[in-house]
Amino acid sequence: MHLRDLTQFLTELSQNNTRPWFIMNKPRYDILRAEFLDVVTQLIRELGKFDPLVAACDPKKAMFRINRDIRFSNDKSPYKTRFSAGITPKDKRRPSAAGGPTYYFHIEGDGTLLIGAGEYLPPPPRLRAIREQVVNDATGFAKVLKNKQLRAAYGDIKEEDKLQRPPKGFDPGHQHVEYLKLKSFFVWTEVKLELNAPDKLVPQLARTFKDASALVNWLRGVEVVQETD
């Protein structure tokens, strides 16, 4: 992929986030999107070598649209200023209540590459199921937190939007109480793109995603119990 062209386009888009500018530059966007699709396709192939569940993911459905949903936003800029994709077994970029973790990455105009994995703001039934699994499998969760590859690549699970108090119904004295307060069970890291070495992008993504295997596999073991009347 022509990474310099992509970052240049995204930088210009951030400075000219209007429909007329985008229409004028649509040919550039179409070329870059096709190249990005090729990156996602290659990446899914690489991920399938250690995570067969995502091998059949449709790369077109894994890619996020560049159009922003501005219906409920004060920011009426029509376009996102990043290229992004989320890879899951079911081609769903955000898992449903019965879903599971996602491999996510995006590229910013300033050359930032964000690589993340896990579940970001899962819906309430799914979040409760994850919290219950933290309690019921405290030992297994502790092993995830101590995993060397995970910690070296990402550090700890991110604390974005963390609750001030333990959620209702959970023991405030539990050994993992600080994690029970989380609204997401997601890790990520940010690095600078090697603009002159585009061939390194897919291997870098695959390697870093593999380092998140301990968290991804643990989350895959969480089941949402459907309530019956």
N, C-alpha and C positions, 0 to 999 in steps of 0.2 A: 504494500500500500504506500502511496505517496504521502508520507506523514507530514512533510513540510507544507504541502498543498492543503492538507486537511486542517492543520492548525492555523494556516493563513486564512482559510475560508471562515473558520469559526471565530477568529479574531475580528475579521471584517463584519461578520454577522452580529457579533456583540455590539459593534459600534453603529450598525445600521439595521437594527432589528425591526424591519418594516416589511410589509407584504410587497410593495413595489421593488425594493432592493432584492428581495428573495426571488421574485419572478425574473428579474434581469439576470440573476446569477444561477438560475435553476439548472442550466447545462453543467455548471461546475458541480453543483450538489449531486446531480444524477450520477456523474462519474465517480465521485467520492463515495456515494452510498453503495454503488456496485462494488467498489474496492473493499469497503467495510464489510459487505455481505460475504465476500471471499474470505476475509479474516475470520469472521464468525463461523463460517463453514469449516475452515481448517481447524479452528479451535475446538469445535464440537467433536471433530474426528480425533483430536489429541486427547480430549477429556474422556472420550469413550474407551481409551486404552486402560484407564484406571477406574472409571466410573461408567460401566456399561449402561446404566439406566438412562443416561442422557445421550447415548449414541444416536438415537432416532429423533432427537429434537430438530424441529424445522428451523433452520437459521433465519428465514424471513420472519417467522413469528417471534423469534428471540430478540429481534432488533426493535428498539423503541422508536416510535414516530418522532420526528423533529418538531411537529406542531405541539404547542402547549395548550393545555386545557385552562382557558382563562375565565371560565364562567363564574367562578367564585374567588377570583384572585384580584387584588388591587393592582397587580402588575399586569398590564394588558399587552406586554410584548408577545407577539404571536409565535415566536420560535424559541426552542431550546438552543443553547449555545454549546452543546456537547453532542457527541455521537456515543450511543450507549446500547448495551445489550444485556439481557438476563437469560441464562440458560438453565432450564429445568427439564425433568423427564416428560412433562405434559405440555411443553411449549407455552406455558403460562409464565409471563414475566413476573407476575406477583401471584404467589400460591393462593389457592382458595382455602376455606376453613379446614379442609381435609388434605391440604397440600403439604409442602415441605420446603427444604432450602433451595436457594437460588445461587448460581455463580453469576456475579454481576461485574461489569467493568464499564468505564466510560473514559473518553478522551476530551480534554478541555483545550481551548484555544491557546492557552499559555504553555501547552506541552505537558500538562499534568495527566498522568495515567492513574486512575483509581481502580483498585482491584479489591473486590469484596466477596464474601460468601456467608451464607446463613439465612436467617429470616428477619427481614426488616419490616417492623410494624405489622406483624401478622394480625388477622382479624381476631376479635375476642375469644371465640371458641378455641382457636388454635393456640393463642397466647396462654390461655388457662391450661391447656393440655401440656404445653412445654413447661410451665411452672410446676405443674403436678409431677412431671417426670423428673424435674430437678430434685424434688422432695423424695420421690419413690426410688430414684436411682442416684442417690447422692454420691456414692462411690464412683460410679461410672462417669458422672458429670465432673467430679474432681479430677479424674484421669484426663478428661478433655482439657480442662484448664491447665494441666501440667504438661500437656503434649509439647515436646521440644520443637517440632516442626511448626506447629501452629503459633507458638509464642515467638519463635525467631522471626517468622514472616509477618505476623500481625500484632503481636503483643496480646493484650487482654481483650475480652469481648467489650465492644464499645458501650458507653453509658449514656448515649444520647436519649433525651426525654425520660430519664430515670425518675421513678416515683420518689417522693420524700419519705414515705412510710411503706411498710410491707402491704401488699394487696390484701383485701379482705379475705379472711378464711385461711391465711397462711401464718405459720408460727414465726413471730418476730425474733425468736431465739434460734432459728434454724441456722446451721453452719453456712449455708449458701444464701442467707437472707438478702445480701446486697445484690445478688443476681436475680432473686425473686422480684426485686423492684424494677427490673428492666422491662421495657416495652418492646425491645428488639433483642434478638440473639444473633448478632451480626458482627463480623470482623472485617476490617478493611485496612488497606495501606495505600499510600500515595507515593508515587515515584515520578521522576522526569523521563519522558519518552526519549529514546535514542533516535533522534530524527534521521540520522545518517545510517541507521541500521534497521530498516523496516523488517528484515527477515528475522530479527530477534524477537519481534513482538509476540507472535503466537507461542513460541517456546517459553517465553517469560511468563505469559498469562497462564499457560498450562501448568508450569512448574509451581507458580504461586498458588493456584487453585488447589493443586494436589496437597500443598502444605495445610490446607484447611480441611482435609479429609476427616480428621478426628471429629470436628464439630458437625460437618455435613452428615456423616454416618450416624452420629448420636441423634441428631434431629430427625433423621429418617426413621428412627425407632419410636418416635412419638406418634401416638394415635389419638385422634379426636373421637371421643365416645359420643355417639349420637343419643340424645335423650329421647325417651319414648313416653307417650302419654299414659 
